[in-house]
C-alpha cells in the first residue's frame, strides 16, 4: 500500500473523522432505503397501469362475476369493465369535494336494483358545485325510470370519513355510509359509469362522465436513482477532506536552485 494512502488511513482513525465516517455510513444506509421506497412506489404505479391496460378497454363481463357478494380484490378486480341490467329505485347520494379535471364538485351515486335482487352502487358521474355557493346543491340529471343496462368499471369501496353531512350527502363512497343513507344492503365496491341504455337503445341524460384514471408514473423512478447515486457522496467527501489535510500537514518542500548549464552562461 502506498505510504500516502497509509498516512490518510491513519488520520481517518481519529474521533473527528470517525464521527464523520459514521454519519456518511448512516446517510448511505438511509439513502439506500429511501431509494428502495421510491422504487416500490414506481413499481406499484407501473403494476396499476398494467392492470388498467388489461381491464379498462376490455369487453365488459357480467357484474355478478366480479361483485358476487365478495369484497373487491384490488389486485385482481380494480377497473374491471362490467355490465349489468336492473332498475334505479329513485334515490341518490352526492359525494362532496370530488375533483374532475381539476374542478371540484359532487359525484352522483344511485342504487341499481339488479335482477337477482341485490343492489349495486353506481357512480353515475360528476356535477360542478353550484355557482350560488356551497350551501346550494347543483342540479343533477335524475336516474332513468324502468329497466336500464349499465356498463362501467368496478372500484373498491372507500374508507369512511366520519363526517356529519346534510341528508343526501356523504364524504366518501363508504359502504356503511351508503347503506345507512339508503337503508339497504349493497354489494361491496361500486361501479363507475361508462354508459347506460334503455331497452330501446337510447341513452338518458346523465351527469358528466368522470375523467379517465391517472396513468402517470410520477417522479419515483428518478428519485430512486437520485438517492442511490448519492449514497457514496459522504464517503467521497471524507476521502477528499483527508487528502487535503494530509497535504496541508506536509512540510513545505525546499525548492532546489536550478543548475546553470555552460551554454546558459554564454547568454550573460
KEDO-474955 format. One record per residue (C-alpha): residue in one letter; x negated, y, z negated; residue number from 1. Coordinates in Angstrom, 3 decimals, padded with zeros to 6 digits. Each point is the difference from the previous one (the first is absolute). Layout:
BEGIN
<site res="A" x="X" y="Y" z="Z" n="NUM"/>
...
This chain:
BEGIN
<site res="X" x="000.000" y="000.000" z="000.000" n="1"/>
<site res="X" x="-001.500" y="003.405" z="000.919" n="2"/>
<site res="X" x="-001.270" y="002.036" z="-002.932" n="3"/>
<site res="X" x="002.332" y="002.920" z="000.739" n="4"/>
<site res="X" x="003.037" y="-002.284" z="-000.213" n="5"/>
<site res="X" x="-001.229" y="-001.405" z="-003.325" n="6"/>
<site res="X" x="-000.371" y="003.496" z="-001.415" n="7"/>
<site res="X" x="003.528" y="000.921" z="001.137" n="8"/>
<site res="X" x="001.425" y="-003.134" z="-001.615" n="9"/>
<site res="X" x="-001.847" y="000.724" z="-003.263" n="10"/>
<site res="X" x="001.516" y="003.461" z="-000.042" n="11"/>
<site res="X" x="003.451" y="-001.551" z="000.568" n="12"/>
<site res="X" x="-000.166" y="-001.853" z="-003.320" n="13"/>
<site res="X" x="000.413" y="003.116" z="-002.098" n="14"/>
<site res="X" x="003.211" y="000.922" z="-001.884" n="15"/>
<site res="X" x="000.895" y="002.866" z="002.335" n="16"/>
<site res="X" x="-000.347" y="-001.968" z="003.203" n="17"/>
<site res="X" x="001.533" y="-003.168" z="-001.451" n="18"/>
<site res="X" x="003.066" y="002.080" z="-000.917" n="19"/>
<site res="X" x="000.173" y="001.338" z="003.547" n="20"/>
<site res="X" x="-000.391" y="-003.539" z="001.332" n="21"/>
<site res="X" x="002.895" y="-001.193" z="-002.175" n="22"/>
<site res="X" x="002.210" y="002.792" z="001.353" n="23"/>
<site res="X" x="-000.972" y="-000.878" z="003.575" n="24"/>
<site res="X" x="000.852" y="-003.660" z="-000.580" n="25"/>
<site res="X" x="003.360" y="000.943" z="-001.548" n="26"/>
<site res="X" x="000.726" y="002.284" z="002.968" n="27"/>
<site res="X" x="-000.811" y="-002.803" z="002.448" n="28"/>
<site res="X" x="002.216" y="-002.411" z="-001.954" n="29"/>
<site res="X" x="002.914" y="002.451" z="-000.069" n="30"/>
<site res="X" x="-000.513" y="000.871" z="003.672" n="31"/>
<site res="X" x="000.141" y="-003.663" z="000.972" n="32"/>
<site res="X" x="003.289" y="-000.573" z="-001.806" n="33"/>
<site res="X" x="001.558" y="003.241" z="001.259" n="34"/>
<site res="X" x="-000.963" y="-001.085" z="003.503" n="35"/>
<site res="X" x="001.627" y="-003.365" z="-000.623" n="36"/>
<site res="X" x="003.161" y="001.744" z="-001.223" n="37"/>
<site res="X" x="000.163" y="002.235" z="003.081" n="38"/>
<site res="X" x="-000.601" y="-003.018" z="002.230" n="39"/>
<site res="X" x="002.855" y="-001.813" z="-001.735" n="40"/>
<site res="X" x="002.301" y="002.950" z="000.734" n="41"/>
<site res="X" x="-001.099" y="-000.107" z="003.646" n="42"/>
<site res="X" x="000.663" y="-003.751" z="000.246" n="43"/>
<site res="X" x="003.417" y="000.418" z="-001.643" n="44"/>
<site res="X" x="001.038" y="002.574" z="002.606" n="45"/>
<site res="X" x="-001.450" y="-002.064" z="002.835" n="46"/>
<site res="X" x="001.993" y="-003.037" z="-001.166" n="47"/>
<site res="X" x="003.104" y="002.168" z="-000.315" n="48"/>
<site res="X" x="-000.436" y="001.167" z="003.588" n="49"/>
<site res="X" x="-000.457" y="-003.578" z="001.178" n="50"/>
<site res="X" x="003.295" y="-000.854" z="-001.700" n="51"/>
<site res="X" x="001.646" y="002.982" z="001.688" n="52"/>
<site res="X" x="-001.320" y="-001.119" z="003.393" n="53"/>
<site res="X" x="001.493" y="-003.442" z="-000.541" n="54"/>
<site res="X" x="003.389" y="001.168" z="-001.311" n="55"/>
<site res="X" x="000.928" y="003.520" z="001.072" n="56"/>
<site res="X" x="000.558" y="-000.540" z="003.753" n="57"/>
<site res="X" x="001.025" y="-003.660" z="-000.283" n="58"/>
<site res="X" x="003.416" y="-001.412" z="000.833" n="59"/>
<site res="X" x="002.339" y="000.158" z="-003.012" n="60"/>
<site res="X" x="000.670" y="-003.091" z="-002.093" n="61"/>
<site res="X" x="003.147" y="-000.597" z="-002.101" n="62"/>
<site res="X" x="-000.062" y="002.020" z="-003.213" n="63"/>
<site res="X" x="000.993" y="-003.086" z="-001.997" n="64"/>
<site res="X" x="-003.239" y="-001.723" z="001.013" n="65"/>
<site res="X" x="-002.004" y="002.711" z="-001.794" n="66"/>
<site res="X" x="002.256" y="001.268" z="-002.805" n="67"/>
<site res="X" x="001.374" y="-003.371" z="-001.038" n="68"/>
<site res="X" x="000.692" y="001.110" z="-003.587" n="69"/>
<site res="X" x="-003.767" y="-000.067" z="-000.592" n="70"/>
<site res="X" x="-002.384" y="002.865" z="-000.816" n="71"/>
<site res="X" x="-001.699" y="001.543" z="003.024" n="72"/>
<site res="X" x="-003.499" y="-001.381" z="000.488" n="73"/>
<site res="X" x="-001.939" y="003.134" z="000.945" n="74"/>
<site res="X" x="-002.855" y="-001.936" z="001.607" n="75"/>
<site res="X" x="002.390" y="-002.052" z="002.139" n="76"/>
<site res="X" x="003.267" y="001.916" z="000.451" n="77"/>
<site res="X" x="-000.837" y="003.716" z="-000.020" n="78"/>
<site res="X" x="001.150" y="001.713" z="003.216" n="79"/>
<site res="X" x="001.560" y="-003.192" z="001.353" n="80"/>
<site res="X" x="002.548" y="000.986" z="002.633" n="81"/>
<site res="X" x="003.442" y="-001.410" z="-000.825" n="82"/>
<site res="X" x="003.604" y="000.155" z="001.163" n="83"/>
<site res="X" x="003.246" y="-000.471" z="-001.903" n="84"/>
<site res="X" x="003.729" y="000.407" z="000.554" n="85"/>
<site res="X" x="002.395" y="001.252" z="-002.648" n="86"/>
<site res="X" x="001.974" y="003.052" z="-001.042" n="87"/>
<site res="X" x="-000.769" y="003.045" z="-002.114" n="88"/>
<site res="X" x="002.221" y="000.453" z="-003.043" n="89"/>
<site res="X" x="000.084" y="003.811" z="000.124" n="90"/>
<site res="X" x="-002.439" y="000.731" z="-002.812" n="91"/>
<site res="X" x="-003.355" y="001.691" z="000.422" n="92"/>
<site res="X" x="-002.957" y="001.233" z="-002.054" n="93"/>
<site res="X" x="-002.426" y="002.817" z="000.667" n="94"/>
<site res="X" x="-003.650" y="-000.549" z="-000.920" n="95"/>
<site res="X" x="-001.510" y="003.355" z="-000.961" n="96"/>
<site res="X" x="-003.316" y="001.570" z="001.006" n="97"/>
<site res="X" x="-000.776" y="-002.249" z="002.951" n="98"/>
<site res="X" x="-002.350" y="001.324" z="002.709" n="99"/>
<site res="X" x="000.586" y="-000.632" z="003.684" n="100"/>
<site res="X" x="-002.525" y="001.476" z="002.430" n="101"/>
<site res="X" x="-001.291" y="002.194" z="-002.872" n="102"/>
<site res="X" x="003.459" y="001.475" z="-000.739" n="103"/>
<site res="X" x="001.789" y="-000.854" z="-003.249" n="104"/>
<site res="X" x="003.593" y="-001.107" z="-000.251" n="105"/>
<site res="X" x="002.087" y="-003.058" z="-000.893" n="106"/>
<site res="X" x="000.011" y="-003.578" z="001.206" n="107"/>
<site res="X" x="003.529" y="-001.378" z="000.354" n="108"/>
<site res="X" x="000.804" y="-003.463" z="-001.396" n="109"/>
<site res="X" x="003.163" y="-001.939" z="000.776" n="110"/>
<site res="X" x="001.116" y="-003.476" z="-001.170" n="111"/>
<site res="X" x="000.587" y="-002.453" z="002.844" n="112"/>
<site res="X" x="002.291" y="-002.890" z="-000.946" n="113"/>
<site res="X" x="-001.290" y="-002.988" z="001.964" n="114"/>
<site res="X" x="002.050" y="-002.844" z="001.406" n="115"/>
<site res="X" x="-001.167" y="-002.355" z="-002.782" n="116"/>
<site res="X" x="001.339" y="002.405" z="-002.652" n="117"/>
<site res="X" x="-003.372" y="001.373" z="-001.126" n="118"/>
<site res="X" x="-000.864" y="003.704" z="000.141" n="119"/>
<site res="X" x="-003.125" y="001.509" z="001.554" n="120"/>
<site res="X" x="-001.367" y="003.513" z="-000.475" n="121"/>
<site res="X" x="-000.238" y="001.786" z="003.346" n="122"/>
<site res="X" x="-002.130" y="003.134" z="000.193" n="123"/>
<site res="X" x="001.914" y="001.716" z="002.808" n="124"/>
<site res="X" x="-002.462" y="002.861" z="000.387" n="125"/>
<site res="X" x="-000.806" y="003.476" z="-001.235" n="126"/>
<site res="X" x="001.673" y="003.391" z="-000.342" n="127"/>
<site res="X" x="-001.745" y="003.296" z="-000.697" n="128"/>
<site res="X" x="000.621" y="001.955" z="-003.187" n="129"/>
<site res="X" x="002.843" y="002.475" z="000.211" n="130"/>
<site res="X" x="-000.962" y="003.517" z="001.009" n="131"/>
<site res="X" x="002.191" y="001.204" z="-002.894" n="132"/>
<site res="X" x="-002.297" y="-001.465" z="-002.646" n="133"/>
<site res="X" x="-000.784" y="-003.196" z="-001.849" n="134"/>
<site res="X" x="003.290" y="000.055" z="-001.914" n="135"/>
<site res="X" x="002.021" y="-000.271" z="003.223" n="136"/>
<site res="X" x="000.044" y="-003.413" z="001.679" n="137"/>
<site res="X" x="-000.485" y="-000.071" z="003.779" n="138"/>
<site res="X" x="002.562" y="-001.329" z="002.427" n="139"/>
<site res="X" x="-000.488" y="-003.720" z="000.627" n="140"/>
<site res="X" x="001.422" y="-001.931" z="002.985" n="141"/>
<site res="X" x="002.270" y="-002.646" z="-001.574" n="142"/>
<site res="X" x="-000.608" y="-003.697" z="000.484" n="143"/>
<site res="X" x="002.330" y="-001.504" z="002.627" n="144"/>
<site res="X" x="003.104" y="-001.912" z="-001.041" n="145"/>
<site res="X" x="000.547" y="-003.604" z="001.029" n="146"/>
<site res="X" x="-002.449" y="-002.574" z="001.239" n="147"/>
<site res="X" x="-003.477" y="001.187" z="000.941" n="148"/>
<site res="X" x="-003.220" y="-001.711" z="001.029" n="149"/>
<site res="X" x="-003.167" y="001.540" z="-001.366" n="150"/>
<site res="X" x="-003.629" y="-000.477" z="001.000" n="151"/>
<site res="X" x="-002.795" y="001.212" z="-002.228" n="152"/>
<site res="X" x="-003.092" y="-000.802" z="-002.027" n="153"/>
<site res="X" x="-000.194" y="-001.622" z="-003.419" n="154"/>
<site res="X" x="-001.775" y="001.927" z="-002.764" n="155"/>
<site res="X" x="-000.586" y="-001.002" z="-003.620" n="156"/>
<site res="X" x="002.038" y="001.796" z="-002.646" n="157"/>
<site res="X" x="-001.690" y="002.808" z="-001.922" n="158"/>
<site res="X" x="-000.539" y="000.378" z="-003.728" n="159"/>
<site res="X" x="002.474" y="002.063" z="-001.986" n="160"/>
<site res="X" x="-000.849" y="003.623" z="-000.727" n="161"/>
<site res="X" x="002.164" y="000.213" z="-003.165" n="162"/>
<site res="X" x="001.239" y="003.446" z="001.032" n="163"/>
<site res="X" x="003.513" y="001.090" z="-000.882" n="164"/>
<site res="X" x="001.564" y="001.368" z="003.177" n="165"/>
<site res="X" x="003.517" y="001.077" z="000.986" n="166"/>
<site res="X" x="002.431" y="-002.683" z="001.116" n="167"/>
<site res="X" x="-000.668" y="-001.199" z="003.519" n="168"/>
<site res="X" x="-003.749" y="000.642" z="-000.206" n="169"/>
<site res="X" x="-003.009" y="-002.107" z="-000.980" n="170"/>
<site res="X" x="-003.699" y="000.776" z="-000.288" n="171"/>
<site res="X" x="-001.211" y="-003.239" z="001.609" n="172"/>
<site res="X" x="001.334" y="-003.060" z="001.800" n="173"/>
<site res="X" x="000.006" y="-002.058" z="-003.174" n="174"/>
<site res="X" x="002.286" y="-003.044" z="-000.234" n="175"/>
<site res="X" x="001.220" y="000.753" z="-003.560" n="176"/>
<site res="X" x="000.768" y="003.626" z="000.895" n="177"/>
<site res="X" x="001.812" y="-000.923" z="003.216" n="178"/>
<site res="X" x="001.987" y="-002.820" z="-001.613" n="179"/>
<site res="X" x="001.027" y="002.270" z="-002.869" n="180"/>
<site res="X" x="001.185" y="002.678" z="002.425" n="181"/>
<site res="X" x="001.936" y="-002.384" z="002.262" n="182"/>
<site res="X" x="001.221" y="-002.410" z="-002.656" n="183"/>
<site res="X" x="-001.015" y="-003.054" z="002.007" n="184"/>
<site res="X" x="-002.945" y="-002.364" z="000.302" n="185"/>
<site res="X" x="-002.202" y="000.531" z="003.055" n="186"/>
<site res="X" x="-002.639" y="-002.049" z="001.784" n="187"/>
<site res="X" x="-003.599" y="000.663" z="-000.951" n="188"/>
<site res="X" x="-001.713" y="002.561" z="002.215" n="189"/>
<site res="X" x="001.685" y="002.254" z="002.538" n="190"/>
<site res="X" x="000.210" y="000.491" z="003.769" n="191"/>
<site res="X" x="-001.239" y="003.135" z="001.781" n="192"/>
<site res="X" x="002.478" y="000.507" z="002.815" n="193"/>
<site res="X" x="-001.217" y="-000.115" z="003.597" n="194"/>
<site res="X" x="003.440" y="-000.143" z="001.638" n="195"/>
<site res="X" x="003.615" y="-000.856" z="-000.751" n="196"/>
<site res="X" x="002.672" y="-000.950" z="002.535" n="197"/>
<site res="X" x="003.731" y="-000.471" z="-000.101" n="198"/>
<site res="X" x="001.623" y="-003.054" z="001.640" n="199"/>
<site res="X" x="000.548" y="001.988" z="003.216" n="200"/>
<site res="X" x="-003.729" y="000.793" z="000.201" n="201"/>
<site res="X" x="000.238" y="003.672" z="-000.934" n="202"/>
<site res="X" x="-002.408" y="001.488" z="-002.522" n="203"/>
<site res="X" x="001.651" y="002.188" z="-002.656" n="204"/>
<site res="X" x="-001.442" y="003.282" z="-001.240" n="205"/>
<site res="X" x="-002.613" y="-000.510" z="-002.662" n="206"/>
<site res="X" x="-002.580" y="001.966" z="-002.011" n="207"/>
<site res="X" x="-003.355" y="000.714" z="001.637" n="208"/>
<site res="X" x="-002.166" y="-003.082" z="000.442" n="209"/>
<site res="X" x="-002.979" y="-000.275" z="-002.313" n="210"/>
<site res="X" x="-003.430" y="000.587" z="001.495" n="211"/>
<site res="X" x="-002.075" y="-003.009" z="001.000" n="212"/>
<site res="X" x="-002.151" y="-001.330" z="-002.845" n="213"/>
<site res="X" x="-003.389" y="001.587" z="-000.530" n="214"/>
<site res="X" x="-002.696" y="-002.088" z="001.687" n="215"/>
<site res="X" x="-003.055" y="002.083" z="-000.873" n="216"/>
<site res="X" x="-002.886" y="-001.834" z="-001.637" n="217"/>
<site res="X" x="-001.154" y="003.086" z="-001.854" n="218"/>
<site res="X" x="-003.644" y="000.834" z="-000.805" n="219"/>
<site res="X" x="-000.549" y="-003.054" z="-002.218" n="220"/>
<site res="X" x="-002.412" y="-001.814" z="002.331" n="221"/>
<site res="X" x="-002.182" y="003.091" z="000.390" n="222"/>
<site res="X" x="000.061" y="000.626" z="-003.759" n="223"/>
<site res="X" x="-001.084" y="-003.601" z="-000.643" n="224"/>
<site res="X" x="-003.060" y="000.387" z="002.250" n="225"/>
<site res="X" x="-000.808" y="003.370" z="-001.585" n="226"/>
<site res="X" x="-000.072" y="-001.536" z="-003.468" n="227"/>
<site res="X" x="-002.098" y="-002.964" z="001.127" n="228"/>
<site res="X" x="-002.495" y="002.128" z="001.935" n="229"/>
<site res="X" x="-000.417" y="002.307" z="-003.019" n="230"/>
<site res="X" x="-000.837" y="-002.866" z="-002.379" n="231"/>
<site res="X" x="-003.837" y="000.216" z="000.410" n="232"/>
<site res="X" x="-000.131" y="003.812" z="-000.091" n="233"/>
<site res="X" x="-000.697" y="000.156" z="-003.745" n="234"/>
<site res="X" x="-002.838" y="-002.523" z="000.258" n="235"/>
<site res="X" x="-001.490" y="001.860" z="002.970" n="236"/>
<site res="X" x="000.049" y="003.310" z="-001.901" n="237"/>
<site res="X" x="-001.737" y="-001.643" z="-002.955" n="238"/>
<site res="X" x="-002.743" y="-001.386" z="002.248" n="239"/>
<site res="X" x="-000.555" y="003.381" z="001.659" n="240"/>
<site res="X" x="-000.075" y="001.718" z="-003.391" n="241"/>
<site res="X" x="-002.561" y="-002.458" z="-001.331" n="242"/>
<site res="X" x="-002.209" y="000.465" z="003.067" n="243"/>
<site res="X" x="000.148" y="003.774" z="-000.370" n="244"/>
<site res="X" x="-000.931" y="-000.169" z="-003.685" n="245"/>
<site res="X" x="-002.846" y="-002.345" z="000.823" n="246"/>
<site res="X" x="-001.395" y="002.410" z="002.590" n="247"/>
<site res="X" x="000.328" y="002.954" z="-002.368" n="248"/>
<site res="X" x="-001.806" y="-001.917" z="-002.762" n="249"/>
<site res="X" x="-003.049" y="-000.700" z="002.183" n="250"/>
<site res="X" x="-002.949" y="002.455" z="-000.400" n="251"/>
<site res="X" x="-000.552" y="002.347" z="002.884" n="252"/>
<site res="X" x="-002.409" y="-001.417" z="002.505" n="253"/>
<site res="X" x="-003.335" y="001.792" z="000.389" n="254"/>
<site res="X" x="-000.304" y="001.217" z="003.549" n="255"/>
<site res="X" x="-003.361" y="-001.055" z="001.402" n="256"/>
<site res="X" x="-001.877" y="002.695" z="001.978" n="257"/>
<site res="X" x="-000.087" y="-000.584" z="003.657" n="258"/>
<site res="X" x="-003.368" y="-001.267" z="001.231" n="259"/>
<site res="X" x="-001.571" y="002.398" z="002.438" n="260"/>
<site res="X" x="-001.305" y="-001.690" z="003.072" n="261"/>
<site res="X" x="-003.172" y="001.093" z="001.816" n="262"/>
<site res="X" x="001.825" y="001.135" z="003.102" n="263"/>
<site res="X" x="002.437" y="001.992" z="-002.149" n="264"/>
<site res="X" x="-002.927" y="002.018" z="-001.438" n="265"/>
<site res="X" x="-000.848" y="001.242" z="003.473" n="266"/>
<site res="X" x="003.274" y="001.922" z="000.035" n="267"/>
<site res="X" x="-001.191" y="002.261" z="-002.800" n="268"/>
